[in-house]
Every structure is written in C-alpha cells, then in structure tokens.
Amino acid sequence: MSSTSPNQQSSEQDHPNSWSNTERRFANKSASEYYDPCQDFADRSMKCMKRNNFDREMCYDYFQAYRDCKKQWVRHSLS
C-alpha cells in the first residue's frame, strides 16, 4: 500500500514536473532527441566483441556500419 494520502497525490499531480506534464512534453518531442537509431549497430558491435574475445579486427564491419549510421544520422539531424 502507498503511504501517501489522496491530498498529497493530487498536489503531486499539480506540480509542474509531474509525470503527466513530462509525458506530454516527451510525446511531442522528435524521436532523435530520445532515441538513437544507431543503437542496434552499437549493440551488434558489442556482441561481436564479446563473441571474438574483444578482437577489434574481427568486428571491423560492425564498427564501420555503426560509424556510417552515425554519420548519416548527424547529417539528417542537421538538415
């Protein structure tokens, strides 16, 4: 059970930083401010590194794909 009273909960909801206000602002933001579209490439790079005992040469293609993705994303963000 929650230890907050109903009056305390309503005052929290009226607070300017309450979740409902934050959620509204979050929903109106573009994806690039909260989501890294290249995260999948980063994850694959790390999996490759772990799979290959952290031998960077074995994972060059994964790193290059990540760099290419980031470059394209930055270019798109600036336009």
Phi and psi in degrees as a GROMACS rama.xvg file:
@    title "Ramachandran Plot"
@    xaxis  label "Phi"
@    yaxis  label "Psi"
@TYPE xy
-84.4047  144.563  SER-2
-93.0548  4.59043  SER-3
-92.0762  142.348  THR-4
-83.2023  162.175  SER-5
-58.3933  -37.4177  PRO-6
-65.9387  -37.9277  ASN-7
-68.3249  -38.0158  GLN-8
-64.617  -41.6536  GLN-9
-68.241  -35.4967  SER-10
-68.2692  -32.1969  SER-11
-67.0272  -36.9158  GLU-12
-70.0446  -28.2077  GLN-13
-81.6967  -12.3239  ASP-14
-65.1857  140.715  HIS-15
-61.6499  -20.6928  PRO-16
-103.611  18.8786  ASN-17
-65.414  161.201  SER-18
-60.4741  -38.0375  TRP-19
-61.9039  -38.9043  SER-20
-70.433  -41.0622  ASN-21
-66.1078  -41.9861  THR-22
-61.3392  -41.3675  GLU-23
-62.2033  -44.8973  ARG-24
-66.1988  -40.1847  ARG-25
-62.7501  -43.0784  PHE-26
-65.2864  -26.7879  ALA-27
-90.8651  -2.31669  ASN-28
-83.4553  151.419  LYS-29
-73.6222  157.068  SER-30
-61.1272  -33.6608  ALA-31
-65.9274  -19.0729  SER-32
-80.2892  -16.9868  GLU-33
-128.984  -11.1526  TYR-34
-130.788  128.045  TYR-35
-94.8826  108.334  ASP-36
-67.1748  -11.2603  PRO-37
-98.276  5.63608  CYS-38
-61.1374  -34.1155  GLN-39
-61.2826  -41.1356  ASP-40
-66.1991  -38.5338  PHE-41
-64.0307  -44.0134  ALA-42
-61.7645  -42.5873  ASP-43
-64.6141  -36.9557  ARG-44
-61.5311  -45.8203  SER-45
-65.7543  -39.7785  MET-46
-61.9146  -41.0998  LYS-47
-62.9388  -43.9936  CYS-48
-59.6276  -45.0676  MET-49
-65.0631  -40.8877  LYS-50
-66.241  -29.8132  ARG-51
-109.971  27.9293  ASN-52
55.115  38.7256  ASN-53
60.1775  35.9733  PHE-54
-90.3417  105.048  ASP-55
-61.0776  -35.1383  ARG-56
-61.4204  -33.9407  GLU-57
-69.7895  -19.581  MET-58
-113.182  16.9634  CYS-59
-54.3226  -44.0698  TYR-60
-61.7981  -37.5013  ASP-61
-66.4251  -42.1299  TYR-62
-65.5324  -40.4447  PHE-63
-65.0807  -40.7809  GLN-64
-61.6802  -39.7548  ALA-65
-65.2031  -45.6031  TYR-66
-61.982  -42.3496  ARG-67
-63.1013  -41.3588  ASP-68
-62.3628  -47.8988  CYS-69
-61.1677  -42.4583  LYS-70
-60.816  -44.9518  LYS-71
-66.493  -39.8535  GLN-72
-65.2004  -44.1423  TRP-73
-63.6032  -44.6656  VAL-74
-59.1061  -42.6177  ARG-75
-67.8383  -37.8553  HIS-76
-67.1969  -32.6008  SER-77
-78.6868  -20.8486  LEU-78
